[in-house]
Amino acid sequence: MTRTPVQDRYVSHFSDLVKEVRDAGLLRRRHAYYWTQIVIAVSAFAGVWVMFFALGDTWWQLAVAAALGLVVTQFGFLGHDAAHRQIFASATWNAWAARVFAGGFAGLSYAWWRAKHAKHHQAPNTEGVDPDIGPGAIAFTPTIVAARRTGFPGWFVRRQGWLFFPLLMLEGLNLHVASVRAGLDRSSAQPWRRLELTTVVVRLVGYVAVLAIVLPPALAVAFLAVQMAVFGVCLGASFAPAHKGMPIVPAGMRLDFLRRQVMVSRNVRGNPLTDVAMGGLNYQIEHHLFPGMPRCNLKRARPIVRAHCEREGIAYQEVGLFESYGIVIDYLNHVGLRARDPFDCPLAAQLRG
């Protein structure tokens, strides 16, 4: 497909940004940082289980369950980084690291998640393309809301913003189920499908077995529920502010890479604790522009990207953490009232097909 002069100019401007970021050394691997994160995560994982066996039959185990949920979330973030090839120079090393972190420690399928996440990065917030805004328990677009006007679906969709974060307590379970189903799908062409399925199943079954052996039934169920809830909320609360409440791109709209990624992404201001809790995903704009950039470099890339967007007249959205959650809740409660084509701006109009 032949590009227009406008598109050529936009591509050239993104190339300028890439050069500036590369010259700053922000695309280089940060092996010391990641090995430190890996050692800390593995040590914390081992420490949680030492505490678990030391405490035995006591309801203080629920605090251990919450801690395990936090630690498993960090392995999810490490799996995410490895899947984006941020950790090692070798694609093979990254793939196997992702399988170990995501499958072995977090109980998630790397191949399933990577295929889903790749579609999201290809066209974030684009109707019919981005699976993160596709039909599900939550309706993220006016089109989906339009089909849920009456009965319980209608009641739910009008309150889904308030229900969104409570529902995240089930997201951990949902991710485990989706991972197992993907591994059982024989029509899938994903490599190492059986190995990943075995890893995920052994991890999940072994985990439940340990709880059943060490703890009485009621406490074992409570431990599992708390750990799953913390895991789901931590992951969901990290991903939700990134795009929810940002413009929805109509299917078929043509946008250059820079605008496609920046205009539908939102950064979250914070501090080092925010960076850890959100796995660096609070720098969502930089992550989408440079998905292979090591997590610890995203913060350093932020002023470069922001200054470039200002020069190009591209809106760069950044808000506080709690403000971002407020935006998400408000958007979900009123998504049915949004304009059918909210992505309506002069810059986007220049690139319409």
C-alpha positions in Angstrom: 0.0 0.0 0.0 1.4 3.4 -1.0 1.9 5.9 1.8 0.8 9.5 1.5 3.2 12.4 2.0 1.6 13.1 5.4 2.2 9.5 6.5 5.8 9.7 5.2 6.4 12.8 7.3 4.9 11.1 10.4 7.2 8.0 9.9 10.2 10.3 9.5 9.3 12.1 12.8 9.0 8.8 14.6 12.4 7.8 13.2 13.8 11.0 14.8 12.4 9.9 18.2 13.9 6.4 17.8 17.3 7.9 17.1 17.1 10.2 20.1 16.1 7.3 22.4 18.7 5.0 21.0 21.5 7.7 21.3 20.5 8.0 24.9 21.3 4.3 25.4 17.8 3.4 26.5 17.3 0.4 24.2 20.3 -1.4 25.6 19.7 -4.5 27.7 19.9 -4.0 31.5 21.1 -7.4 32.6 22.2 -6.4 36.1 18.8 -4.8 36.8 16.9 -7.9 35.6 19.0 -10.4 37.4 18.5 -8.4 40.6 14.8 -8.5 40.0 14.8 -12.2 39.4 16.8 -13.0 42.5 14.5 -10.8 44.6 11.4 -12.4 43.2 12.7 -16.0 43.6 13.9 -15.2 47.1 10.5 -13.7 48.1 8.7 -16.7 46.6 10.8 -19.0 48.6 10.4 -16.9 51.7 6.6 -16.9 51.5 6.6 -20.7 51.4 9.0 -20.9 54.3 6.6 -18.8 56.3 3.7 -20.9 55.1 5.1 -24.1 56.4 6.4 -22.5 59.6 3.0 -21.1 60.5 0.9 -24.2 59.8 -2.7 -24.2 60.9 -3.5 -20.6 61.7 -5.7 -17.9 60.1 -2.5 -15.7 60.0 -2.0 -17.7 56.8 -4.3 -15.3 55.0 -1.5 -12.7 55.3 0.9 -15.2 53.7 -1.7 -15.7 51.0 -1.9 -12.0 50.3 1.9 -11.8 50.2 2.0 -14.8 47.7 -0.5 -12.9 45.5 1.9 -9.9 45.4 4.9 -12.1 44.6 3.2 -14.0 41.9 2.1 -10.7 40.3 5.8 -9.8 40.1 6.5 -13.0 38.2 3.7 -12.1 35.9 5.5 -8.8 35.2 8.8 -10.6 34.6 7.0 -12.9 32.2 5.6 -9.9 30.4 9.0 -8.3 30.1 10.6 -11.5 28.8 7.8 -12.0 26.3 8.6 -8.5 25.0 12.3 -9.5 24.8 13.3 -6.9 27.2 15.6 -9.1 29.4 18.0 -10.9 27.1 19.4 -10.3 23.7 18.5 -13.8 22.6 14.9 -14.4 21.5 15.2 -18.0 22.7 16.4 -17.0 26.2 13.5 -14.6 26.5 10.9 -17.1 25.4 12.1 -19.8 27.9 12.4 -17.2 30.7 8.8 -16.2 30.0 7.7 -19.8 30.1 9.4 -20.3 33.5 8.2 -17.0 35.0 4.7 -17.1 33.6 4.1 -20.9 33.6 6.2 -22.2 36.4 5.7 -19.4 39.0 2.5 -17.7 38.0 0.6 -20.6 36.4 -0.1 -18.7 33.1 0.4 -19.8 29.5 3.2 -17.8 27.8 2.1 -18.7 24.2 -1.5 -17.9 24.8 -0.8 -14.6 26.5 1.8 -13.5 23.9 -0.5 -14.2 21.0 -3.3 -12.2 22.7 -1.0 -9.4 23.8 0.6 -9.0 20.3 -2.8 -8.2 18.8 -3.3 -5.6 21.5 0.1 -3.9 20.8 -0.6 -4.0 17.1 -3.7 -1.9 17.3 -4.5 -0.8 20.9 -8.1 0.2 21.5 -9.1 -0.6 18.0 -12.6 -2.1 17.5 -12.5 -5.6 16.1 -8.7 -6.0 16.5 -7.7 -5.4 20.1 -8.9 -8.4 22.2 -8.6 -6.3 25.4 -11.8 -4.4 24.4 -13.6 -7.3 22.8 -16.9 -8.8 24.2 -16.7 -10.2 27.7 -18.1 -9.7 31.2 -17.3 -6.0 30.8 -18.5 -3.9 27.8 -15.7 -1.6 26.8 -17.3 -0.1 23.6 -20.6 1.5 22.7 -21.2 -1.2 20.1 -21.1 -3.9 22.8 -23.2 -1.9 25.2 -25.9 -1.4 22.5 -26.5 -5.2 22.6 -26.9 -5.2 26.4 -29.7 -2.7 27.0 -32.3 -4.8 28.7 -32.7 -7.3 31.6 -29.7 -8.2 33.8 -27.1 -7.3 31.1 -28.6 -3.8 30.9 -28.6 -3.4 34.7 -25.1 -4.7 34.9 -23.6 -2.5 32.1 -25.0 0.7 33.7 -23.1 -0.2 36.9 -20.1 -2.0 35.5 -17.7 0.8 36.4 -18.4 0.2 40.1 -18.3 -3.5 39.6 -15.1 -3.6 37.6 -12.5 -3.6 40.4 -14.5 -6.2 42.6 -14.7 -8.4 39.5 -10.9 -8.2 39.2 -10.8 -10.5 42.2 -11.8 -13.2 39.8 -9.3 -12.3 37.1 -6.6 -14.5 38.5 -8.9 -17.5 38.2 -9.9 -16.4 34.7 -6.3 -16.2 33.5 -5.6 -19.7 34.9 -8.6 -21.2 33.1 -7.8 -19.4 29.9 -4.2 -20.8 30.0 -5.4 -24.4 30.6 -8.0 -24.1 27.8 -5.4 -22.7 25.4 -3.1 -25.6 26.2 -5.9 -28.1 25.6 -6.7 -26.6 22.2 -5.2 -29.1 19.7 -6.0 -26.9 16.8 -3.5 -24.3 18.1 -0.3 -24.0 16.2 1.5 -22.6 19.3 5.0 -24.1 19.8 5.6 -26.1 23.0 1.9 -26.2 23.7 2.0 -29.5 25.5 5.0 -28.5 27.6 3.4 -25.3 28.6 0.1 -27.1 29.4 2.0 -29.6 31.6 3.9 -26.8 33.4 0.8 -24.8 34.1 -1.3 -27.9 35.2 1.5 -29.3 37.5 2.0 -25.8 39.0 -1.7 -25.3 39.7 -2.5 -28.9 40.9 0.7 -29.0 43.0 -0.2 -25.7 44.6 -3.8 -26.8 45.5 -2.4 -30.2 46.8 0.0 -28.5 49.2 -2.8 -26.3 50.5 -5.0 -29.3 51.0 -2.3 -31.3 52.8 -1.1 -28.6 55.1 -4.2 -26.7 55.9 -7.7 -27.7 57.1 -10.3 -27.4 54.3 -11.9 -24.1 55.2 -8.5 -22.4 55.7 -7.2 -23.9 52.5 -10.1 -22.5 50.5 -9.7 -19.1 52.2 -6.0 -19.1 51.4 -6.6 -19.9 47.8 -9.3 -17.3 47.5 -7.2 -14.5 49.0 -4.2 -15.3 46.9 -6.2 -15.4 43.7 -8.0 -12.2 44.6 -4.8 -10.3 45.3 -3.2 -11.6 42.2 -6.2 -10.7 40.0 -6.6 -7.2 41.4 -2.9 -6.4 41.3 -2.6 -7.4 37.6 -5.9 -5.8 36.6 -5.3 -2.6 38.5 -1.9 -2.3 36.6 -3.4 -2.9 33.1 -6.7 -1.0 33.4 -5.4 2.6 33.6 -3.3 2.2 30.5 -6.1 2.4 27.9 -9.6 2.3 29.5 -11.3 5.6 29.0 -9.0 6.6 26.1 -10.4 7.0 22.6 -11.7 3.9 20.8 -10.3 3.7 17.3 -12.9 2.6 14.7 -12.1 -0.4 12.7 -10.4 0.5 9.4 -9.1 3.9 10.5 -5.5 4.4 9.3 -3.0 5.9 11.7 0.7 6.1 11.7 2.5 4.2 14.5 3.3 7.1 16.7 -0.2 8.4 16.9 -1.8 5.0 17.0 0.2 4.2 20.2 0.2 7.6 22.0 -3.3 8.8 21.4 -4.9 5.8 23.1 -2.5 5.3 25.9 -2.3 6.9 29.4 0.7 7.2 31.8 0.2 7.1 35.5 2.3 9.4 37.7 3.8 7.9 40.8 7.0 7.0 42.7 9.3 4.1 42.9 6.6 2.1 44.8 4.2 2.7 41.9 6.8 1.6 39.4 7.2 -1.7 41.3 3.5 -2.3 42.0 2.6 -1.7 38.3 5.6 -3.5 36.8 6.6 -0.3 34.9 3.2 -0.4 33.1 2.5 3.1 34.5 4.8 4.3 31.6 2.4 2.9 29.1 3.1 5.4 26.3 6.8 4.7 26.3 6.1 0.9 26.6 3.9 0.9 23.5 6.3 3.0 21.5 9.3 0.8 22.5 7.9 -2.5 23.7 11.5 -4.0 23.8 12.8 -1.3 26.0 13.9 -2.6 29.5 11.4 -1.7 32.1 13.8 0.4 34.2 14.6 2.6 31.2 10.9 3.6 30.5 11.1 6.3 33.2 14.2 7.8 31.6 12.6 7.8 28.2 9.5 9.6 29.4 10.8 13.2 29.2 12.2 12.5 25.7 8.9 11.1 24.4 6.8 13.8 26.1 8.9 16.6 24.6 8.7 14.9 21.2 4.9 14.7 21.4 4.7 18.3 22.4 6.7 19.3 19.3 4.5 17.2 17.1 1.3 18.5 18.7 0.3 15.0 20.0 -1.7 14.8 23.2 0.3 13.1 25.9 -1.9 12.0 28.8 -0.5 11.5 32.2 -2.6 11.5 35.5 -2.2 10.3 39.1 -3.0 6.8 40.1 -6.3 7.3 41.8 -7.4 9.8 39.2 -6.8 7.1 36.6 -9.0 4.7 38.4 -11.7 7.4 38.7 -11.5 7.9 34.9 -11.8 4.1 34.3 -14.9 3.8 36.6 -16.6 6.8 35.0 -15.9 5.6 31.5 -17.2 2.1 32.1 -20.4 3.5 33.8 -21.1 5.8 30.9 -19.6 3.9 27.9 -23.0 3.5 26.4 -23.4 7.3 26.2 -20.2 7.9 24.4 -20.1 9.1 20.8 -20.0 6.3 18.3 -16.7 7.6 16.9 -14.9 9.3 19.8 -11.6 9.2 18.0 -12.4 12.4 16.1 -9.6 14.9 15.8 -7.8 16.7 13.0 -4.7 14.7 13.2 -6.6 11.4 12.9 -8.8 12.8 10.2 -5.7 13.4 8.0 -5.1 9.7 7.9 -8.5 8.3 7.3 -8.8 5.9 4.5 
